[in-house]
């Protein structure tokens, strides 16, 4: 089977924005009061997988197109993508805490740890002190640590393990090592208490050394069996009728099995493996009925806003919870209605603020990032819409540059993730219609 079919007219794969939208909705609903039934941590896990997949795909395409990776340009693009919205929101949160809009206080040590992307280990070692509404920044620290190191790891893999399947095995070995380290911390060193009433422990859930495998799973799919680039030996029926149900079943098991030892060790591995077939099917078969809702316009728009929504939703929810608290003695229908109104207002304000950040901060920075691209900027994407008008969608660009054998024009993808992606352009000459090389025939 050929790689994912992408329309050469629109050059857009919207389903990934839909996945980002689902992930941010999981996070929002959980933080808005539905944490007992909505798994926010799984939304974060999906974001991790997406980050690993998108960044590794970009690195792979740049390497195969140019014979190398510009580390300087990579890091500058990361800075322009991540830092402006993050430091803007962090500064506003600190200002709100200083003026009493956000109650609870904070320590400057904790804010400094957040500013230098060390907040996850600030929490791990029990120091706390973060301003209310900024607790979710630990996941940004995990991803930032990944960005700092992984381009070097990728270059080493390409140099010493040129065949894609061996790169896949090497990354799988690293993921297995992270799993083994979690088991060692929990059962060997007894570093955390196994409390059935606690959904997760920061030492396991928030630390880079124990959560890196959630990102590595996405990297694995990007280097071998990439559904947007490589061919697959499995049929559409296999993925939709067997792969996706198995993935969903495994996810459900990870949600309902409440053993604390499992939740602190194998849960994250099981979820990462379960995402594989779902992710492959979403990309390869975006037109199939199960994934149609991911392509709705408003769902895609939420995906475009997902990074800014991730930054802003928690302080907004906290403000509403502090200034419009649940009345004492509320129960039943009145309690439910209060939470619904509170959640709807918080969601509406979060979307409004995120939209403002998107147009005022993210889009100008996206234009700067394109200037750092090593290839020609893309032309029009669809109709009168230009690539600069959709800097956070998943895009296949149409610049005329050379690409390796087997990457067709309609399937050489450049991903612009609303969470963590690049802005760049990759495509093939029109005549590049050869079949993918054998070592690119993968699981995807």
C-alpha positions in Angstrom: 0.0 0.0 0.0 1.2 3.5 -0.9 1.8 6.2 1.7 -1.0 8.4 2.9 -2.8 10.0 -0.1 -2.8 13.7 0.3 -4.5 16.0 -2.2 -2.0 17.8 -4.3 -4.5 20.7 -4.5 -4.9 21.4 -0.8 -1.6 19.8 0.5 -3.2 19.5 4.0 -3.5 16.6 6.3 -6.1 17.9 8.8 -6.5 14.8 10.9 -3.5 15.5 13.0 -5.0 18.9 14.0 -8.1 16.9 15.0 -6.0 14.6 17.2 -4.5 17.7 18.9 -8.0 19.0 19.4 -9.1 15.8 21.1 -6.0 15.8 23.3 -6.5 19.4 24.5 -10.2 18.7 25.2 -9.2 15.8 27.4 -6.9 18.0 29.3 -9.4 20.9 29.6 -12.3 18.7 30.7 -10.3 17.0 33.3 -9.0 20.2 34.8 -12.5 21.7 34.7 -13.8 19.2 37.2 -14.1 15.9 35.4 -10.8 14.4 36.5 -12.5 11.3 37.8 -13.8 10.3 34.4 -11.6 12.2 31.8 -7.9 11.2 31.7 -5.9 14.4 31.3 -2.6 12.5 31.5 -3.6 10.5 28.4 -4.1 13.8 26.5 -0.5 14.7 27.5 0.7 11.3 26.3 -0.8 11.9 22.9 0.9 15.3 22.7 4.2 13.6 23.5 3.7 11.0 20.8 2.8 13.8 18.3 5.9 15.8 19.2 8.2 12.8 18.7 6.6 11.9 15.4 6.5 15.4 13.9 9.9 16.5 14.9 11.5 13.2 13.8 9.7 13.4 10.5 11.0 16.9 9.9 14.6 15.8 10.8 14.3 12.8 8.5 13.0 14.8 5.6 15.7 17.4 6.0 18.4 14.8 6.2 17.2 12.9 3.2 16.8 16.1 1.2 20.1 17.9 2.1 22.3 15.1 3.5 22.4 16.7 7.0 20.5 18.7 9.6 21.2 22.3 10.5 21.3 22.2 14.3 21.5 26.0 14.5 18.3 26.5 12.4 16.6 23.7 14.2 17.1 25.2 17.6 16.2 28.7 16.4 13.0 27.4 15.0 12.2 25.7 18.3 12.9 29.0 20.2 10.6 31.0 17.9 7.9 28.3 18.1 7.9 27.7 21.9 9.4 30.6 23.8 7.2 33.7 22.8 3.8 32.2 23.8 5.3 30.4 26.8 7.0 33.4 28.4 4.1 35.7 27.6 1.7 33.4 29.5 4.1 32.8 32.3 4.6 36.5 32.8 0.9 37.1 32.8 0.4 34.3 35.4 3.0 35.8 37.6 1.5 39.3 37.3 -2.0 37.9 38.2 -0.5 36.1 41.2 1.2 39.3 42.4 -2.0 41.3 42.1 -4.1 38.7 43.8 -6.2 37.8 40.7 -4.7 34.3 41.1 -4.8 33.4 44.8 -2.3 31.0 46.5 1.0 32.8 46.1 4.2 31.4 44.6 8.0 31.3 45.1 10.5 32.9 42.8 12.5 29.7 42.8 9.6 27.8 41.3 9.0 30.5 38.7 12.7 30.4 37.8 12.5 26.6 37.4 9.6 27.1 35.0 11.4 29.8 33.1 14.4 27.4 32.6 12.2 24.4 31.8 13.1 22.6 35.0 9.7 22.7 36.7 9.1 19.0 36.3 12.1 18.2 38.6 11.1 21.1 40.8 7.9 19.1 41.4 9.7 15.7 41.6 11.9 16.8 44.5 8.8 18.2 46.3 9.7 21.8 46.4 6.5 23.1 44.8 5.7 26.8 44.9 4.4 27.2 41.3 1.7 29.9 40.7 -1.7 28.5 40.5 -2.7 27.7 36.9 0.9 26.8 35.9 1.1 23.3 37.2 0.9 21.8 33.7 4.2 23.3 32.6 6.0 20.2 33.7 5.2 18.6 30.4 6.7 21.4 28.4 9.9 20.8 30.4 9.9 17.2 29.3 9.5 18.1 25.6 12.2 20.9 25.8 14.7 18.3 27.2 13.8 16.1 24.2 14.4 18.9 21.7 17.8 19.7 23.2 19.1 16.2 22.9 17.2 14.3 20.2 18.6 16.0 17.0 22.1 14.8 18.1 20.7 11.3 18.7 19.1 11.3 15.3 22.3 12.3 13.6 24.2 9.5 15.4 21.5 7.0 14.3 21.7 8.1 10.7 25.4 7.8 10.6 25.9 4.5 12.4 22.5 2.8 11.6 21.6 3.9 8.1 18.8 1.3 7.7 15.5 2.5 9.0 14.6 -0.7 10.7 17.7 -0.6 12.9 17.0 3.0 13.8 13.6 1.8 14.9 15.1 -1.0 17.0 17.6 1.4 18.6 14.8 3.8 19.6 12.7 0.8 20.8 15.7 -0.2 23.0 15.8 3.3 24.5 12.1 3.1 25.2 12.5 -0.3 26.8 15.3 1.1 29.0 13.0 3.9 30.2 10.4 1.2 31.1 13.0 -0.8 33.0 14.1 2.3 34.9 10.4 2.9 36.0 10.3 -0.7 37.2 13.6 -0.2 39.1 12.4 3.0 40.8 9.0 1.4 41.8 10.0 -2.1 42.7 13.8 -2.0 43.1 14.5 1.2 44.8 11.0 1.7 46.3 11.3 5.4 45.4 7.5 6.1 45.6 4.6 4.8 47.7 2.1 2.7 45.8 -1.2 4.3 46.9 -4.3 3.1 45.1 -6.0 6.4 45.9 -3.4 8.4 43.9 -3.7 8.5 40.1 0.1 9.2 39.6 3.2 10.1 41.4 5.3 13.1 40.1 8.5 11.2 40.3 7.3 8.8 37.6 4.7 10.9 35.7 6.5 14.2 35.5 10.2 13.4 35.2 12.0 13.4 31.8 13.9 10.2 32.6 10.7 8.3 33.3 8.4 9.8 30.6 10.8 10.1 27.6 9.5 6.8 26.1 6.1 8.4 25.4 7.9 10.7 22.9 10.2 8.0 21.6 7.2 6.0 20.4 6.4 8.8 18.0 10.1 8.9 16.9 10.0 5.2 16.2 7.0 5.6 13.9 8.6 8.5 12.1 11.8 6.6 11.1 10.3 3.3 10.0 6.8 2.7 8.6 6.0 6.4 8.6 2.4 6.4 7.3 2.9 9.8 5.6 6.0 8.7 3.7 6.5 5.0 3.6 4.5 2.2 2.1 3.0 -0.6 4.2 2.5 -4.3 3.6 -0.8 -4.3 5.5 -4.2 -3.5 4.0 -6.7 -0.8 4.8 -9.0 -3.5 6.2 -6.2 -4.7 8.5 -5.7 -1.3 10.1 -9.3 -0.3 10.4 -10.8 -3.6 11.4 -8.0 -5.1 13.5 -5.4 -2.5 14.3 -7.7 0.3 15.5 -10.0 -1.9 17.6 -6.9 -3.5 19.3 -5.5 -0.1 20.0 -8.7 1.2 21.5 -9.1 -2.0 23.6 -5.5 -1.6 24.9 -6.2 2.0 25.8 -9.4 1.1 27.7 -7.5 -1.5 29.6 -4.9 1.1 30.6 -7.8 3.3 31.9 -9.8 0.8 33.9 -7.0 -1.3 35.4 -6.3 0.6 38.7 -3.4 -1.4 40.2 -0.9 1.3 41.4 2.2 -0.6 40.3 0.8 -1.0 36.8 -0.1 2.6 36.6 3.3 3.8 37.6 5.2 1.4 35.3 3.6 -0.3 32.3 0.6 2.0 31.8 2.6 4.6 29.8 4.2 1.8 27.6 0.9 0.2 26.9 -0.7 3.5 25.9 2.3 4.4 23.6 2.0 1.0 21.9 -1.8 1.3 21.6 -1.5 4.7 19.9 0.5 3.2 17.0 -2.3 1.6 15.0 -4.7 4.5 15.7 -2.2 7.1 14.6 -1.3 5.1 11.5 -5.0 4.7 10.5 -5.7 8.4 11.2 -3.0 9.5 8.8 -3.4 6.8 6.1 -7.2 6.7 6.0 -8.2 10.3 7.0 -11.2 9.9 4.7 -12.6 6.9 6.5 -15.8 7.2 8.5 -14.4 6.7 12.0 -12.1 9.7 11.6 -14.4 12.1 9.8 -15.1 14.2 12.8 -11.3 15.0 13.1 -11.7 16.9 9.8 -14.5 19.2 10.9 -13.5 22.8 10.6 -14.0 23.7 14.3 -12.1 20.6 15.5 -9.2 21.5 13.2 -9.2 25.0 14.5 -9.0 23.8 18.1 -6.0 21.7 17.0 -4.4 24.8 15.6 -4.9 26.6 18.9 -3.8 23.6 21.0 -0.4 24.9 22.2 -1.8 28.3 23.3 -4.9 26.6 24.8 -2.6 24.3 26.7 -0.8 27.3 28.2 -3.9 29.4 29.0 -6.6 27.0 30.0 -5.4 26.2 33.5 -5.0 29.8 34.8 -8.4 30.7 33.2 -10.1 27.7 34.9 -8.4 28.6 38.2 -9.7 32.2 38.0 -13.3 31.0 37.6 -12.9 28.4 40.3 -11.6 31.0 42.7 -13.9 33.9 41.9 -17.0 31.9 41.1 -16.7 29.1 43.6 -19.2 26.3 44.1 -21.7 27.5 46.8 -21.5 25.8 50.1 -23.8 22.9 50.4 -24.4 22.6 46.7 -25.2 19.1 45.5 -27.1 17.2 42.7 -28.4 19.3 39.9 -27.4 22.7 41.2 -23.8 21.5 41.6 -23.8 20.1 38.1 -25.3 23.2 36.5 -22.7 25.4 38.3 -19.8 23.3 37.0 -21.3 23.3 33.5 -21.6 27.1 33.5 -18.2 27.5 35.0 -16.6 25.2 32.5 -18.4 26.8 29.5 -17.3 30.3 30.5 -13.7 29.1 31.1 -13.6 27.3 27.8 -14.9 30.3 25.9 -12.4 32.7 27.5 -9.6 30.3 27.0 -10.4 30.0 23.3 -10.6 33.7 22.9 -7.3 34.4 24.6 -5.6 31.6 22.7 -6.9 32.9 19.4 -5.5 36.3 20.3 -2.1 34.7 21.0 -2.2 32.7 17.8 -2.7 35.8 15.6 -0.6 38.3 17.6 2.3 36.0 18.5 2.4 32.6 16.9 1.7 33.7 13.3 4.4 36.4 13.2 6.9 34.0 14.7 5.9 31.4 12.1 6.9 33.8 9.4 10.3 34.3 11.0 10.7 30.5 11.3 10.1 30.1 7.5 13.0 32.4 6.9 15.2 29.8 8.7 14.1 27.0 6.4 16.8 25.4 4.3 14.4 25.0 1.4 12.2 27.3 -0.7 9.1 28.6 1.1 5.8 27.0 -0.1 3.5 28.5 -2.6 -0.3 28.7 -2.3 -1.8 25.8 -0.4 -5.4 25.9 -1.6 -7.3 28.5 -3.6 -6.3 31.9 -2.3 -5.0 30.6 1.0 -1.2 30.8 1.3 1.0 28.8 3.6 1.6 31.9 5.8 -2.2 31.9 6.5 -2.1 28.4 8.1 1.2 28.3 10.0 -0.1 25.7 12.5 -1.8 23.1 10.3 -0.3 19.9 9.0 1.0 20.8 5.6 2.5 19.2 2.5 4.3 21.9 0.7 5.0 22.2 -3.0 8.5 23.6 -3.3 10.5 22.1 -6.1 13.5 20.5 -4.5 15.2 17.1 -4.8 14.2 14.2 -2.5 15.3 10.6 -2.1 13.9 7.8 -4.2 10.4 6.7 -3.2 9.0 9.9 -1.8 6.2 11.0 -4.1 5.1 14.6 -4.5 1.7 14.1 -3.0 3.1 12.3 0.1 6.2 14.2 1.1 4.9 15.9 4.2 5.9 18.9 6.1 4.1 19.0 9.5 3.4 22.2 11.3 2.2 21.1 14.7 0.2 23.5 16.8 1.9 21.9 19.8 5.6 21.6 18.8 6.2 21.6 15.0 8.4 23.3 12.5 7.6 25.5 9.6 9.4 24.4 6.5 8.8 23.1 3.0 9.6 19.7 1.4 8.5 18.2 -1.8 9.7 16.1 -4.7 10.2 16.8 -8.4 7.1 16.0 -10.4 8.8 13.1 -12.0 9.7 11.3 -8.8 7.2 8.5 -9.1 9.4 5.5 -8.2 8.2 2.9 -5.7 9.5 3.2 -2.1 12.8 1.4 -1.5 12.5 -1.9 0.3 13.9 -0.7 3.6 11.1 1.9 3.7 8.4 -0.8 3.7 7.4 -0.7 7.4 4.8 -1.4 9.9 2.9 1.8 9.1 
